[in-house]
Amino acid sequence: MHLVILILLQLCKADFHNDWEAVQMGYSAFDSLPPSFADFLIGHVASKVAQRTEQSIWNGAAATAGQFGGFTELLLADADVTDVGGGAAVDSSNVISKIGLVVDAIGSSLYTSEDMFIYVSQNVARAYVRALGGFASNLGAAGTDDKGTQWYNGGGLSFDGIKIAVANGLSDNKMVAAEKSNLFFGTGLLADHNEVKVIDMADIDGSQNVRVVMRFTAGVQYGIGSDIVLYS
């Protein structure tokens, strides 16, 4: 199932009179909107929309206005999905055992798949990095490479040979193990109702307002539920 998303924003050009675009806008009381700023405005709004879309992809609720049903909602409703977890919240003292639960539940035919990922929430990723920095009793006080928490410089993470990806849209204490090719995000790129517009209201009502309109469709789905592990 997909959702048609409509974004309507109204901004005032007066808010930008003193910024770096002021010269391009002109000092007349009847300011025009420079194309370069219109492009910036679209990019800025699009980045905010992308952030909200990421949240819907993983944690969206179909019953909530402005969201579509995300992977967590869909997976929880599917009896074919392997569910593990529960208990205490994930932290640096238990994160290795918690991720271990997910890995142990992955089917033997999928464990060595190049396409297999463990998608984790931000708090799980932070706990794992900290654990590998020496806060896990089995690693020693100095952690990985005897560097403490400085061992991590933003590179890739893995667990038992399986790649870990941080899914910013996942809520705390959640993980999903799945092949990347088994998870799908869909949007109608060529549909008639996809549009991004910046409307300068000066010629319409004489105001200094600018309206941004974005309309698009979005939805997620997966292929084989029995090949997915959900920790929640």
Accessible surface in RSA format (square Angstrom, percent):
REM  Atomic radii and reference values for relative SASA: ProtOr
REM  Chains: A
REM  Algorithm: Lee & Richards
REM  Probe-radius: 1.40
REM  Slices: 20
REM RES _ NUM      All-atoms   Total-Side   Main-Chain    Non-polar    All polar
REM                ABS   REL    ABS   REL    ABS   REL    ABS   REL    ABS   REL
RES MET A   1   195.38 101.2 138.81  91.9  56.57 134.7 124.87 106.2  70.51  93.4
RES HIS A   2   112.26  61.4  97.96  68.1  14.30  36.6  62.75  64.7  49.50  57.6
RES LEU A   3    53.76  29.9  52.30  37.4   1.46   3.7  53.76  37.8   0.00   0.0
RES VAL A   4    77.48  51.0  59.23  53.6  18.26  44.0  59.23  51.5  18.26  49.5
RES ILE A   5    18.53  10.5  15.64  11.7   2.89   7.0  18.53  13.3   0.00   0.0
RES LEU A   6    83.35  46.4  56.46  40.4  26.90  67.6  56.46  39.6  26.90  72.4
RES ILE A   7    40.39  23.0  38.53  28.7   1.86   4.5  40.39  29.1   0.00   0.0
RES LEU A   8   115.49  64.3  89.06  63.7  26.43  66.4  89.56  62.9  25.94  69.8
RES LEU A   9    76.35  42.5  68.56  49.0   7.79  19.6  73.88  51.9   2.47   6.7
RES GLN A  10    93.35  52.2  64.50  47.1  28.86  68.7  23.09  49.2  70.26  53.3
RES LEU A  11    59.93  33.4  55.33  39.6   4.60  11.6  59.93  42.1   0.00   0.0
RES CYS A  12    38.48  29.1  36.43  40.6   2.05   4.8  17.01  43.1  21.47  23.2
RES LYS A  13     1.64   0.8   1.46   0.9   0.18   0.4   0.38   0.3   1.26   1.3
RES ALA A  14    42.54  39.1  28.65  44.2  13.89  31.6  28.96  40.8  13.57  36.0
RES ASP A  15   112.13  78.5  77.38  77.0  34.76  82.2  26.24  61.7  85.90  85.7
RES PHE A  16    43.22  21.6  43.22  26.8   0.00   0.0  43.22  26.2   0.00   0.0
RES HIS A  17    67.50  36.9  59.74  41.5   7.76  19.9  38.00  39.2  29.50  34.3
RES ASN A  18   154.72 106.7 118.62 114.6  36.10  86.9  37.88  91.2 116.84 112.9
RES ASP A  19    50.63  35.5  34.68  34.5  15.96  37.7  35.66  83.9  14.97  14.9
RES TRP A  20   175.58  70.5 145.04  70.2  30.54  71.7 133.70  71.3  41.89  68.0
RES GLU A  21     0.29   0.2   0.29   0.2   0.00   0.0   0.29   0.6   0.00   0.0
RES ALA A  22    12.57  11.6  10.87  16.8   1.70   3.9  11.84  16.7   0.74   2.0
RES VAL A  23   109.02  71.7  98.18  88.9  10.84  26.1  98.18  85.3  10.84  29.4
RES GLN A  24    97.89  54.7  70.14  51.3  27.75  66.1  34.66  73.8  63.22  48.0
RES MET A  25     6.30   3.3   0.80   0.5   5.49  13.1   0.80   0.7   5.49   7.3
RES GLY A  26    29.15  35.9   0.00   N/A  29.15  35.9  23.82  65.4   5.32  11.9
RES TYR A  27   179.28  83.7 142.25  80.9  37.04  96.4 124.53  93.6  54.76  67.5
RES SER A  28    66.52  56.2  49.65  66.3  16.87  38.9  46.57  99.2  19.95  28.0
RES ALA A  29    84.48  77.7  56.74  87.6  27.73  63.1  67.22  94.7  17.25  45.7
RES PHE A  30   180.03  90.1 159.12  98.6  20.91  54.4 163.54  99.2  16.49  47.2
RES ASP A  31     7.25   5.1   1.94   1.9   5.31  12.6   0.79   1.9   6.46   6.4
RES SER A  32    71.47  60.4  67.46  90.0   4.01   9.2  45.43  96.7  26.04  36.5
RES LEU A  33    28.46  15.8   9.39   6.7  19.07  47.9   9.39   6.6  19.07  51.3
RES PRO A  34     9.19   6.7   4.26   3.9   4.93  17.9   9.19   7.6   0.00   0.0
RES PRO A  35   108.55  79.1 102.93  93.8   5.61  20.4 108.47  89.6   0.07   0.4
RES SER A  36    51.36  43.4  38.40  51.2  12.96  29.9  44.31  94.4   7.05   9.9
RES PHE A  37     3.79   1.9   3.79   2.3   0.00   0.0   3.79   2.3   0.00   0.0
RES ALA A  38    17.41  16.0  17.41  26.9   0.00   0.0  17.41  24.5   0.00   0.0
RES ASP A  39    98.23  68.8  88.10  87.7  10.12  23.9  29.26  68.9  68.96  68.8
RES PHE A  40   104.11  52.1  93.61  58.0  10.50  27.3 103.29  62.6   0.82   2.3
RES LEU A  41     3.92   2.2   3.92   2.8   0.00   0.0   3.92   2.8   0.00   0.0
RES ILE A  42    52.81  30.1  52.74  39.3   0.07   0.2  52.81  38.0   0.00   0.0
RES GLY A  43    40.25  49.6   0.00   N/A  40.25  49.6  33.70  92.5   6.55  14.7
RES HIS A  44    84.35  46.1  76.50  53.2   7.84  20.1  47.22  48.7  37.12  43.2
RES VAL A  45     4.33   2.9   3.78   3.4   0.55   1.3   4.33   3.8   0.00   0.0
RES ALA A  46    36.16  33.2  32.04  49.4   4.12   9.4  32.53  45.8   3.63   9.6
RES SER A  47    62.48  52.8  48.64  64.9  13.84  31.9  46.81  99.7  15.68  22.0
RES LYS A  48   113.77  55.5 112.90  69.3   0.86   2.1  58.47  52.6  55.30  58.9
RES VAL A  49    19.01  12.5  16.89  15.3   2.12   5.1  18.99  16.5   0.02   0.1
RES ALA A  50    60.20  55.3  49.01  75.6  11.19  25.5  55.42  78.0   4.78  12.7
RES GLN A  51   109.08  61.0 101.66  74.3   7.42  17.7  27.39  58.3  81.69  62.0
RES ARG A  52   144.23  60.6 142.20  72.5   2.02   4.8  48.73  66.6  95.50  57.9
RES THR A  53    19.87  14.1  16.91  17.1   2.96   7.1  15.74  21.1   4.13   6.2
RES GLU A  54    51.43  29.5  50.51  38.2   0.93   2.2  17.57  34.0  33.87  27.7
RES GLN A  55    81.46  45.6  80.34  58.7   1.12   2.7  25.31  53.9  56.15  42.6
RES SER A  56     7.50   6.3   6.41   8.6   1.09   2.5   1.33   2.8   6.17   8.6
RES ILE A  57    28.12  16.0  28.12  21.0   0.00   0.0  28.12  20.3   0.00   0.0
RES TRP A  58    17.77   7.1  17.77   8.6   0.00   0.0  11.38   6.1   6.38  10.4
RES ASN A  59    66.16  45.6  51.14  49.4  15.02  36.2   4.37  10.5  61.78  59.7
RES GLY A  60     2.85   3.5   0.00   N/A   2.85   3.5   1.19   3.3   1.66   3.7
RES ALA A  61    31.31  28.8  31.31  48.3   0.00   0.0  31.31  44.1   0.00   0.0
RES ALA A  62    57.55  52.9  33.15  51.2  24.40  55.5  34.17  48.1  23.37  61.9
RES ALA A  63   107.83  99.1  64.75  99.9  43.09  98.0  76.72 108.0  31.11  82.4
RES THR A  64    61.91  44.0  55.21  56.0   6.69  16.0  38.23  51.3  23.68  35.8
RES ALA A  65   100.68  92.6  69.12 106.7  31.56  71.8  81.47 114.7  19.21  50.9
RES GLY A  66    53.72  66.2   0.00   N/A  53.72  66.2  31.03  85.1  22.69  50.8
RES GLN A  67    47.49  26.6  45.11  33.0   2.38   5.7   3.72   7.9  43.77  33.2
RES PHE A  68     5.99   3.0   3.48   2.2   2.51   6.5   5.99   3.6   0.00   0.0
RES GLY A  69    13.19  16.3   0.00   N/A  13.19  16.3   4.81  13.2   8.38  18.8
RES GLY A  70     0.00   0.0   0.00   N/A   0.00   0.0   0.00   0.0   0.00   0.0
RES PHE A  71     6.77   3.4   6.77   4.2   0.00   0.0   6.77   4.1   0.00   0.0
RES THR A  72     7.29   5.2   7.29   7.4   0.00   0.0   7.29   9.8   0.00   0.0
RES GLU A  73    65.87  37.8  58.61  44.3   7.26  17.3  38.09  73.7  27.78  22.7
RES LEU A  74    50.17  27.9  46.26  33.1   3.91   9.8  47.52  33.4   2.65   7.1
RES LEU A  75     0.01   0.0   0.01   0.0   0.00   0.0   0.01   0.0   0.00   0.0
RES LEU A  76    99.45  55.4  73.13  52.3  26.32  66.2  73.40  51.5  26.06  70.1
RES ALA A  77    90.00  82.8  48.74  75.2  41.26  93.8  60.21  84.8  29.79  78.9
RES ASP A  78    33.77  23.7  27.38  27.3   6.39  15.1  12.28  28.9  21.49  21.4
RES ALA A  79   106.74  98.1  67.34 103.9  39.41  89.6  78.35 110.3  28.39  75.2
RES ASP A  80    96.69  67.7  82.96  82.6  13.73  32.5  10.63  25.0  86.06  85.8
RES VAL A  81     5.77   3.8   0.00   0.0   5.77  13.9   0.00   0.0   5.77  15.6
RES THR A  82    52.92  37.6  46.79  47.4   6.14  14.6  30.84  41.4  22.08  33.4
RES ASP A  83    81.28  56.9  53.71  53.5  27.56  65.2  33.15  78.0  48.13  48.0
RES VAL A  84    36.47  24.0  22.25  20.1  14.22  34.3  32.99  28.7   3.47   9.4
RES GLY A  85    39.89  49.2   0.00   N/A  39.89  49.2   1.78   4.9  38.12  85.4
RES GLY A  86    37.07  45.7   0.00   N/A  37.07  45.7  33.02  90.6   4.04   9.1
RES GLY A  87    81.76 100.8   0.00   N/A  81.76 100.8  41.06 112.7  40.69  91.1
RES ALA A  88    70.26  64.6  49.60  76.5  20.65  47.0  60.79  85.6   9.46  25.1
RES ALA A  89    63.17  58.1  48.33  74.6  14.84  33.8  52.87  74.4  10.30  27.3
RES VAL A  90     9.49   6.2   0.09   0.1   9.39  22.6   0.09   0.1   9.39  25.5
RES ASP A  91    68.32  47.9  65.61  65.3   2.71   6.4  33.43  78.7  34.89  34.8
RES SER A  92    25.92  21.9  21.86  29.2   4.06   9.4   1.62   3.5  24.30  34.0
RES SER A  93    94.68  80.0  59.47  79.4  35.21  81.1  46.06  98.1  48.63  68.1
RES ASN A  94    28.23  19.5  24.94  24.1   3.29   7.9  20.87  50.2   7.36   7.1
RES VAL A  95     0.06   0.0   0.00   0.0   0.06   0.1   0.00   0.0   0.06   0.2
RES ILE A  96    51.57  29.3  50.07  37.3   1.51   3.6  50.07  36.1   1.51   4.1
RES SER A  97    71.80  60.7  57.89  77.3  13.91  32.0  55.96 119.2  15.84  22.2
RES LYS A  98    23.28  11.4  23.28  14.3   0.00   0.0   7.85   7.1  15.43  16.4
RES ILE A  99     0.40   0.2   0.40   0.3   0.00   0.0   0.40   0.3   0.00   0.0
RES GLY A 100    13.89  17.1   0.00   N/A  13.89  17.1  13.89  38.1   0.00   0.0
RES LEU A 101    84.55  47.1  81.39  58.2   3.16   8.0  81.55  57.3   3.00   8.1
RES VAL A 102     0.00   0.0   0.00   0.0   0.00   0.0   0.00   0.0   0.00   0.0
RES VAL A 103    10.46   6.9   6.74   6.1   3.72   9.0   6.74   5.9   3.72  10.1
RES ASP A 104   121.69  85.2  87.26  86.9  34.43  81.4  33.02  77.7  88.67  88.4
RES ALA A 105    31.12  28.6   7.18  11.1  23.93  54.4  17.92  25.2  13.20  35.0
RES ILE A 106    15.27   8.7   1.46   1.1  13.81  33.3   2.24   1.6  13.03  35.3
RES GLY A 107    36.42  44.9   0.00   N/A  36.42  44.9  31.83  87.3   4.59  10.3
RES SER A 108   109.67  92.7  82.44 110.0  27.23  62.7  52.95 112.8  56.72  79.5
RES SER A 109   101.52  85.8  68.03  90.8  33.48  77.1  56.72 120.8  44.80  62.8
RES LEU A 110    21.06  11.7  21.06  15.1   0.00   0.0  21.06  14.8   0.00   0.0
RES TYR A 111    86.74  40.5  80.92  46.0   5.82  15.2  60.64  45.6  26.10  32.2
RES THR A 112   113.90  81.0  87.63  88.8  26.27  62.6  69.09  92.8  44.81  67.7
RES SER A 113    30.13  25.5  11.68  15.6  18.45  42.5  17.39  37.0  12.74  17.9
RES GLU A 114   152.05  87.3 137.65 104.1  14.40  34.3  63.59 123.0  88.45  72.2
RES ASP A 115    34.55  24.2  31.31  31.2   3.24   7.7  22.76  53.6  11.79  11.8
RES MET A 116     2.64   1.4   1.53   1.0   1.11   2.6   1.53   1.3   1.11   1.5
RES PHE A 117    34.20  17.1  34.20  21.2   0.00   0.0  34.20  20.7   0.00   0.0
RES ILE A 118     0.00   0.0   0.00   0.0   0.00   0.0   0.00   0.0   0.00   0.0
RES TYR A 119    23.38  10.9  23.38  13.3   0.00   0.0  19.27  14.5   4.11   5.1
RES VAL A 120     0.55   0.4   0.55   0.5   0.00   0.0   0.55   0.5   0.00   0.0
RES SER A 121     0.07   0.1   0.07   0.1   0.00   0.0   0.07   0.1   0.00   0.0
RES GLN A 122    79.76  44.6  78.19  57.1   1.57   3.7  20.22  43.0  59.54  45.2
RES ASN A 123    24.36  16.8  20.65  20.0   3.71   8.9  12.73  30.6  11.63  11.2
RES VAL A 124     0.39   0.3   0.39   0.4   0.00   0.0   0.39   0.3   0.00   0.0
RES ALA A 125     9.07   8.3   8.15  12.6   0.92   2.1   9.07  12.8   0.00   0.0
RES ARG A 126   134.18  56.3 128.20  65.4   5.98  14.2  65.91  90.1  68.27  41.4
RES ALA A 127     9.11   8.4   4.16   6.4   4.95  11.3   8.82  12.4   0.29   0.8
RES TYR A 128    12.98   6.1  12.98   7.4   0.00   0.0   2.00   1.5  10.98  13.5
RES VAL A 129    24.86  16.4  24.86  22.5   0.00   0.0  24.86  21.6   0.00   0.0
RES ARG A 130   127.09  53.4 126.32  64.4   0.77   1.8  15.73  21.5 111.36  67.5
RES ALA A 131     0.00   0.0   0.00   0.0   0.00   0.0   0.00   0.0   0.00   0.0
RES LEU A 132    28.19  15.7  28.19  20.2   0.00   0.0  28.19  19.8   0.00   0.0
RES GLY A 133     2.19   2.7   0.00   N/A   2.19   2.7   0.00   0.0   2.19   4.9
RES GLY A 134    15.67  19.3   0.00   N/A  15.67  19.3   0.60   1.6  15.07  33.8
RES PHE A 135   119.89  60.0  98.82  61.2  21.07  54.8 104.39  63.3  15.50  44.4
RES ALA A 136    10.27   9.4   6.32   9.7   3.95   9.0   9.76  13.7   0.51   1.4
RES SER A 137   123.28 104.2  80.88 107.9  42.40  97.7  60.57 129.0  62.71  87.9
RES ASN A 138   116.59  80.4  78.68  76.0  37.91  91.3  46.15 111.1  70.44  68.1
RES LEU A 139    64.27  35.8  41.69  29.8  22.58  56.8  46.19  32.4  18.08  48.6
RES GLY A 140    39.50  48.7   0.00   N/A  39.50  48.7  37.18 102.0   2.32   5.2
RES ALA A 141   102.69  94.4  68.91 106.3  33.78  76.8  74.99 105.6  27.70  73.4
RES ALA A 142    41.45  38.1  33.49  51.7   7.96  18.1  38.81  54.7   2.64   7.0
RES GLY A 143     8.45  10.4   0.00   N/A   8.45  10.4   0.51   1.4   7.94  17.8
RES THR A 144    43.52  31.0  36.01  36.5   7.51  17.9  37.61  50.5   5.91   8.9
RES ASP A 145   106.33  74.5  72.93  72.6  33.40  79.0  23.29  54.8  83.04  82.8
RES ASP A 146   119.97  84.0  96.00  95.5  23.98  56.7  24.89  58.6  95.08  94.8
RES LYS A 147   118.05  57.6 102.34  62.8  15.71  37.4  61.13  55.0  56.92  60.6
RES GLY A 148    19.40  23.9   0.00   N/A  19.40  23.9  17.82  48.9   1.58   3.5
RES THR A 149    69.00  49.1  56.26  57.0  12.74  30.4  27.60  37.1  41.39  62.6
RES GLN A 150   158.09  88.4 135.66  99.1  22.43  53.4  44.94  95.6 113.15  85.8
RES TRP A 151    47.62  19.1  30.61  14.8  17.01  39.9  30.71  16.4  16.91  27.4
RES TYR A 152    70.93  33.1  51.79  29.5  19.15  49.8  34.58  26.0  36.35  44.8
RES ASN A 153   140.60  97.0 102.12  98.7  38.48  92.7  41.51  99.9  99.09  95.8
RES GLY A 154    57.15  70.5   0.00   N/A  57.15  70.5  25.55  70.1  31.61  70.8
RES GLY A 155    39.57  48.8   0.00   N/A  39.57  48.8  34.43  94.5   5.13  11.5
RES GLY A 156    81.77 100.8   0.00   N/A  81.77 100.8  43.30 118.8  38.47  86.2
RES LEU A 157    14.86   8.3   6.23   4.5   8.63  21.7   9.02   6.3   5.84  15.7
RES SER A 158    59.27  50.1  48.28  64.4  11.00  25.3  14.84  31.6  44.43  62.2
RES PHE A 159    18.65   9.3  16.41  10.2   2.24   5.8  18.65  11.3   0.00   0.0
RES ASP A 160    88.29  61.8  60.14  59.9  28.15  66.6  21.01  49.5  67.27  67.1
RES GLY A 161    73.58  90.7   0.00   N/A  73.58  90.7  36.31  99.6  37.27  83.5
RES ILE A 162     4.52   2.6   2.12   1.6   2.40   5.8   4.52   3.3   0.00   0.0
RES LYS A 163    80.13  39.1  79.75  48.9   0.38   0.9  62.55  56.3  17.58  18.7
RES ILE A 164    16.19   9.2   1.32   1.0  14.87  35.8   1.32   0.9  14.87  40.4
RES ALA A 165    27.40  25.2  22.10  34.1   5.30  12.1  27.40  38.6   0.00   0.0
RES VAL A 166    67.10  44.2  41.51  37.6  25.58  61.6  41.51  36.1  25.58  69.4
RES ALA A 167     4.90   4.5   1.48   2.3   3.42   7.8   4.85   6.8   0.05   0.1
RES ASN A 168    91.50  63.1  73.10  70.6  18.41  44.3  14.82  35.7  76.68  74.1
RES GLY A 169     5.39   6.6   0.00   N/A   5.39   6.6   0.37   1.0   5.02  11.2
RES LEU A 170     8.99   5.0   0.00   0.0   8.99  22.6   0.06   0.0   8.93  24.0
RES SER A 171    37.57  31.7  27.55  36.8  10.02  23.1  36.06  76.8   1.51   2.1
RES ASP A 172    84.51  59.2  74.15  73.8  10.36  24.5  16.67  39.2  67.84  67.7
RES ASN A 173    44.73  30.8  43.10  41.7   1.63   3.9  15.34  36.9  29.39  28.4
RES LYS A 174    42.34  20.7  42.34  26.0   0.00   0.0   7.45   6.7  34.89  37.2
RES MET A 175     0.00   0.0   0.00   0.0   0.00   0.0   0.00   0.0   0.00   0.0
RES VAL A 176     0.12   0.1   0.12   0.1   0.00   0.0   0.12   0.1   0.00   0.0
RES ALA A 177     0.51   0.5   0.09   0.1   0.42   1.0   0.09   0.1   0.42   1.1
RES ALA A 178     0.00   0.0   0.00   0.0   0.00   0.0   0.00   0.0   0.00   0.0
RES GLU A 179    33.62  19.3  33.56  25.4   0.06   0.1   0.41   0.8  33.21  27.1
RES LYS A 180   119.15  58.1 115.20  70.7   3.96   9.4  65.39  58.9  53.76  57.3
RES SER A 181    76.10  64.3  55.86  74.6  20.24  46.6  50.50 107.5  25.60  35.9
RES ASN A 182    12.53   8.6   9.80   9.5   2.73   6.6   8.70  20.9   3.83   3.7
RES LEU A 183    26.32  14.7  11.04   7.9  15.27  38.4  11.31   7.9  15.00  40.4
RES PHE A 184   109.54  54.8 105.33  65.2   4.21  10.9 109.21  66.2   0.33   0.9
RES PHE A 185    93.13  46.6  61.03  37.8  32.10  83.5  61.15  37.1  31.98  91.5
RES GLY A 186    39.57  48.8   0.00   N/A  39.57  48.8  36.13  99.1   3.44   7.7
RES THR A 187    52.19  37.1  25.19  25.5  27.00  64.3  26.02  35.0  26.17  39.6
RES GLY A 188    28.03  34.6   0.00   N/A  28.03  34.6  25.77  70.7   2.26   5.1
RES LEU A 189   145.38  81.0 122.32  87.5  23.06  58.0 123.23  86.5  22.16  59.6
RES LEU A 190   175.41  97.7 146.63 104.9  28.78  72.3 151.40 106.3  24.00  64.6
RES ALA A 191    35.10  32.3  15.77  24.3  19.32  44.0  26.43  37.2   8.67  23.0
RES ASP A 192   150.48 105.4 115.70 115.2  34.78  82.2  42.03  98.9 108.44 108.2
RES HIS A 193    76.32  41.7  69.55  48.3   6.77  17.3  56.05  57.8  20.27  23.6
RES ASN A 194    40.41  27.9  20.86  20.2  19.55  47.1  17.56  42.3  22.84  22.1
RES GLU A 195    48.22  27.7  36.59  27.7  11.63  27.7  24.10  46.6  24.12  19.7
RES VAL A 196    70.51  46.4  44.00  39.8  26.51  63.9  44.00  38.2  26.51  71.9
RES LYS A 197   107.10  52.2 102.75  63.0   4.35  10.4  54.94  49.5  52.16  55.6
RES VAL A 198    35.12  23.1   5.34   4.8  29.77  71.7   5.34   4.6  29.77  80.8
RES ILE A 199    58.83  33.5  57.14  42.6   1.69   4.1  58.83  42.4   0.00   0.0
RES ASP A 200    41.03  28.7  29.69  29.6  11.35  26.8  21.15  49.8  19.88  19.8
RES MET A 201    11.79   6.1  11.79   7.8   0.00   0.0  10.14   8.6   1.65   2.2
RES ALA A 202    33.36  30.7  21.98  33.9  11.39  25.9  21.98  30.9  11.39  30.2
RES ASP A 203   145.83 102.2 108.56 108.1  37.27  88.1  35.93  84.6 109.90 109.6
RES ILE A 204   117.40  66.8  83.34  62.1  34.06  82.1  87.98  63.4  29.42  79.8
RES ASP A 205    83.71  58.6  46.79  46.6  36.93  87.3  40.63  95.6  43.08  43.0
RES GLY A 206    60.96  75.2   0.00   N/A  60.96  75.2  29.34  80.5  31.62  70.8
RES SER A 207    33.29  28.1  21.68  28.9  11.61  26.7  31.86  67.8   1.43   2.0
RES GLN A 208    56.04  31.3  51.60  37.7   4.44  10.6  23.35  49.7  32.69  24.8
RES ASN A 209    35.56  24.5  35.56  34.4   0.00   0.0   0.13   0.3  35.44  34.3
RES VAL A 210     2.28   1.5   2.28   2.1   0.00   0.0   2.28   2.0   0.00   0.0
RES ARG A 211   103.01  43.3 103.01  52.5   0.00   0.0  19.26  26.3  83.75  50.8
RES VAL A 212     0.20   0.1   0.02   0.0   0.18   0.4   0.02   0.0   0.18   0.5
RES VAL A 213    19.10  12.6  19.10  17.3   0.00   0.0  19.10  16.6   0.00   0.0
RES MET A 214    15.12   7.8  15.12  10.0   0.00   0.0  15.10  12.8   0.02   0.0
RES ARG A 215    70.37  29.5  68.77  35.1   1.60   3.8   9.94  13.6  60.43  36.6
RES PHE A 216    34.36  17.2  34.36  21.3   0.00   0.0  34.36  20.8   0.00   0.0
RES THR A 217     7.44   5.3   7.44   7.5   0.00   0.0   3.12   4.2   4.32   6.5
RES ALA A 218     0.00   0.0   0.00   0.0   0.00   0.0   0.00   0.0   0.00   0.0
RES GLY A 219     6.61   8.1   0.00   N/A   6.61   8.1   5.97  16.4   0.64   1.4
RES VAL A 220     7.64   5.0   0.00   0.0   7.64  18.4   2.92   2.5   4.73  12.8
RES GLN A 221    86.27  48.2  85.73  62.7   0.53   1.3  46.05  98.0  40.22  30.5
RES TYR A 222    28.82  13.5  18.19  10.3  10.64  27.7   8.81   6.6  20.01  24.7
RES GLY A 223    49.23  60.7   0.00   N/A  49.23  60.7  21.68  59.5  27.55  61.7
RES ILE A 224    98.29  55.9  95.37  71.1   2.92   7.0  98.29  70.8   0.00   0.0
RES GLY A 225     8.05   9.9   0.00   N/A   8.05   9.9   0.06   0.2   7.98  17.9
RES SER A 226    71.55  60.5  51.41  68.6  20.14  46.4  34.75  74.0  36.80  51.6
RES ASP A 227    35.84  25.1  32.70  32.5   3.14   7.4   1.86   4.4  33.97  33.9
RES ILE A 228     0.42   0.2   0.00   0.0   0.42   1.0   0.00   0.0   0.42   1.1
RES VAL A 229     6.03   4.0   6.03   5.5   0.00   0.0   6.03   5.2   0.00   0.0
RES LEU A 230     0.24   0.1   0.00   0.0   0.24   0.6   0.00   0.0   0.24   0.6
RES TYR A 231     4.26   2.0   4.26   2.4   0.00   0.0   2.49   1.9   1.77   2.2
RES SER A 232    51.68  43.7  18.38  24.5  33.30  76.7  27.41  58.4  24.26  34.0
END  Absolute sums over single chains surface
CHAIN  1 A    12582.0       9389.0       3193.1       7301.4       5280.6
END  Absolute sums over all chains
TOTAL         12582.0       9389.0       3193.1       7301.4       5280.6
